[in-house]
Amino acid sequence: MEQAVWLASIFGPILIVISLWVLLKTNEVDRLWTSVKATPAAYYLGACLNLLIGFTILSLYNRWSMELAVLVTLLGYLQVIRGILALFCHDKMIKWSQKLISNPNFRLISAIPLVYGLLLFWLGFFA
């Protein structure tokens, strides 16, 4: 459980900051996404980073339990899945991401990682 708390104390604040950036600076997110689409190397580097982060999380904490710490395991699996899909389903992921960003409810959707980050933050610092 100590490793889960440690990981939550790292990734909770990261998710909070990135989610707030997406919520408050949507135009910059759109510009960044346009740049990433134009530079496949950046996209593939992001996919590899997702794999690295996901497998690191899973190697440190990989337990399914009825505790809040299961959010750490879930984060690891989500990162691994995201990395694999980005590497092997590049075009579909680009199209799906573009639909997501152009969705009028994008800000509402981007609140999901904010809530997830707040839960991890709480686990890492107050649980």
C-alpha positions in Angstrom: 0.0 0.0 0.0 2.9 2.4 0.6 3.9 2.2 -3.0 0.3 3.0 -4.1 0.3 6.1 -1.8 3.6 7.2 -3.2 2.5 6.8 -6.8 -0.8 8.5 -6.0 1.1 11.5 -4.5 3.0 11.8 -7.8 0.3 11.2 -10.4 -2.6 12.9 -8.5 -1.0 16.4 -8.7 0.1 15.8 -12.3 -3.4 14.9 -13.4 -4.9 17.9 -11.5 -2.5 20.3 -13.2 -2.9 18.9 -16.7 -6.7 18.8 -16.3 -6.8 22.3 -15.2 -4.6 23.4 -18.1 -7.0 21.6 -20.5 -10.1 23.2 -18.8 -8.6 26.7 -18.7 -6.5 26.8 -21.9 -8.5 24.9 -24.4 -7.1 26.9 -27.3 -3.6 26.0 -26.4 -4.6 22.3 -26.2 -6.0 22.6 -29.7 -2.8 24.2 -31.0 -0.7 21.5 -29.3 -2.8 18.7 -30.8 -2.4 20.3 -34.2 1.3 20.3 -33.8 1.4 16.7 -32.5 -0.7 15.5 -35.5 1.8 17.2 -37.9 4.8 15.5 -36.1 4.4 11.7 -36.0 7.6 11.4 -34.0 6.1 13.4 -31.1 3.0 11.2 -31.2 5.0 8.0 -31.1 7.2 9.4 -28.3 4.1 10.1 -26.3 2.9 6.5 -26.9 6.3 5.2 -25.7 6.0 7.5 -22.6 2.6 6.1 -21.9 4.0 2.6 -22.0 6.9 3.5 -19.8 4.7 5.2 -17.2 2.1 2.4 -17.3 4.5 -0.5 -16.9 6.4 1.4 -14.2 3.2 1.9 -12.2 2.2 -1.7 -12.7 5.7 -3.0 -11.7 5.5 -1.0 -8.5 1.8 -1.5 -7.6 -0.5 -4.0 -9.3 -3.2 -5.1 -6.9 -6.9 -5.3 -7.4 -8.6 -4.7 -4.1 -11.7 -2.9 -2.8 -9.6 0.1 -1.7 -9.0 3.5 -3.2 -5.5 2.3 -4.1 -7.0 0.3 -6.9 -7.1 3.7 -8.8 -3.3 3.4 -9.0 -3.5 0.0 -10.7 -6.2 1.2 -13.0 -4.0 4.2 -14.0 -1.2 1.9 -14.9 -3.4 -0.3 -17.1 -5.0 2.8 -18.7 -1.5 4.1 -19.6 -0.4 0.8 -21.0 -3.6 0.4 -23.1 -3.3 4.0 -24.3 0.3 3.4 -25.3 -0.4 0.2 -27.2 -3.4 1.7 -29.0 -1.3 4.8 -30.0 1.4 2.5 -31.4 -0.8 0.0 -33.2 -3.9 2.0 -34.1 -2.3 5.3 -34.8 -4.9 6.6 -37.4 -7.9 5.6 -35.4 -6.5 7.2 -32.2 -5.8 10.4 -34.1 -9.4 10.5 -35.5 -10.9 9.6 -32.1 -8.9 12.3 -30.3 -9.8 14.9 -32.9 -13.5 14.1 -32.4 -13.0 14.4 -28.6 -11.3 17.7 -28.8 -13.8 19.2 -31.3 -16.7 18.0 -29.1 -18.7 20.9 -27.6 -18.6 19.1 -24.3 -14.8 18.8 -24.3 -14.4 20.8 -21.2 -16.9 18.7 -19.3 -15.2 15.5 -20.5 -11.8 16.9 -19.4 -13.2 17.2 -15.9 -13.0 13.4 -15.6 -9.2 13.3 -15.2 -9.5 16.2 -12.8 -11.7 14.2 -10.5 -9.5 11.1 -10.9 -6.5 13.3 -10.0 -8.2 14.7 -7.0 -9.0 11.1 -5.8 -5.3 10.1 -6.3 -4.2 13.4 -4.6 -6.4 12.6 -1.6 -5.1 9.0 -1.4 -1.5 10.2 -1.7 -1.7 13.0 0.9 -4.7 12.4 3.2 -5.6 8.7 3.3 
